[in-house]
Amino acid sequence: MTEASGAVIERDGQTNLCFGVLQPYPPACAGGVELAGWDWEAVEGQYEEHAGVRWGDFTVTGVYDSDAETLAVVSTGPIAATPPAHPTGPILPSRCPAPDGGWKIVDETRASYESLNAAFGLIASVEGYGTMWIDRSEIPTVPPGTDPLEALRLNAVHAGLSIINVGVRSDPAGAEARIREVWGGALCVFSVDFTDAELNARVQEIMADHQRMTEHQVMTTGPDALTGVITIQVVHDVDGALQREMDQEYGPGAVVVSSILVPR
C-alpha cells in the first residue's frame, strides 16, 4: 500500500495524480500516475470543474502497479494542513564557524557585485573544486514594500557580506588564496571528499542506463550541493530494489533514492 498527496486532475476521460502541475486554465498534469477506480462523487474534499476538466488537491492511498503504471485507489481524503515553517537560520548555512569578530569584508575594493560575479566565474576552475553556495544571512534584510530597484541597489551595496562557501578536495589554503585574488568579501573554504566533475560523471553514468531509468520510472537525478550525495526521485522504489542497486554500485550513502509514492 502506498500514499501520496498532490493535485488530482481528470482530462479527456483519464484521472491522474500529478507530480507537477501546468498552470493554464483549467490546469494540466506535468507528469503523474493514472488513478484506477477514482470516483469524484465518493471523495472527501473539494474540487473544481471547468470545460470538462475536474481537479482538486487530495491525499490518495492505493496499490501501485509498476507494470501498468497505475495506482488502484483504496481511500482518498483532503490534504492535511501543515503549519507554516518558521526557519531559525539561513537556508544554506555556512560550513565554517564565524571568525572572531564576525564575518567582515577584508578588502572593500574587491567586495562589489562585480567582484562577486568574478568570483563565481573563477571558483569552478579552482583545483579540486567540489561545490559552492552563498550564505546571505549577514546581508541586512530589505524592508517590506521597498521599491524593487532600491532593493537591488541595497543588495548590491552589501554584496561583500555574501558568504561564499567553497568546498575543494585538495589544498583549501591554495584555493582560498586564488579566490582572494578577485574577492574581498566574506569567504569560507573547506575540504570535501568529492569533486564536481566526479559527481556530474556519476549522474551521467546513472542516467545513461536508459533501461533502468525506464524500469524504475526515474523522475529526477542530481547532486546535493551541500553534501555531495546524489539523489534520485522515482515514482515508487518497489521493495527498495533501486536503492540496493545504488548501494552495491557506489557504496551506502553515496546515492539516495526517494519515492513519490511512499509506503503506508
Steps between C-alpha positions, in 0.01 A plus 500: 500500500633843407396860555566839343351848508456737209270631233256252347396604148253334265543588132372318192357215705821424692563591864858548621671573828738770380867537596504851356230735375496719190307821555275566204134523595383238561829348625680197355738236635876529452570132561296272721349158555161386373242428770287187464164506675487874567146624571444874535165441667656289775807708589529707813614851416422779258568514130438733207368441152533702180482419130471128565801491735476417870776561754574525871766432761483163675691237693463168320568155644510199271679203348758590237546283190843586361439302180175675415622825663167543677397557860188305603320734739416362844422822687515875448484811711586868505865590547570554869583858585853553631609802701731738312867449561685762701867460414739610773810524283621546142368265234858421395715550811875544484715195559760706689443646847486879513849647547590700809312828476252361247498490122666808353614641168879470477547713187238760407646538151410136425163479675266633232229323305743485207760335723241246612433408137873478434533257789218288359684480168827399665393249764398218265855495359669469841691172535289230666182709484211311658215734582398860567210690653422841647395570859313833494421510872737795566336725239255744664137417427330733253186647665167376359356730236840629386507603134647210297775716350593629845506142630745405224716800587508410869592140424780619271630737770527208744632247245820456700303348787396211276688209660635293212535137607738291290580132549818358347656157524860618496688797649232726655767761582609516136140527385434783745807692384390474139143612573635793704659632181153614391283488814542707816167416660404228745644160404491145638719235336483143630596144407268247333559143383357549151539724196230658290633318193472163676143567612392608152667194346319275746165664422563454126595136559177437690289676238670318213341171608176572315350160574540548874374859482187375325444191715524699822313803361773744599366857516807705602868439570759743634761575768433676831739796502536499879578131547615363164237227526322420173124486534268303274124550514279224361128437493536200731812302591333160535647318803800736492643321194657807340651616829668162541641524147643845572652383830669209326637712216606817683506412869240565772403866530655617172166490317164542674176389334171660602149406388207727422267216600603413854414179689207524734 
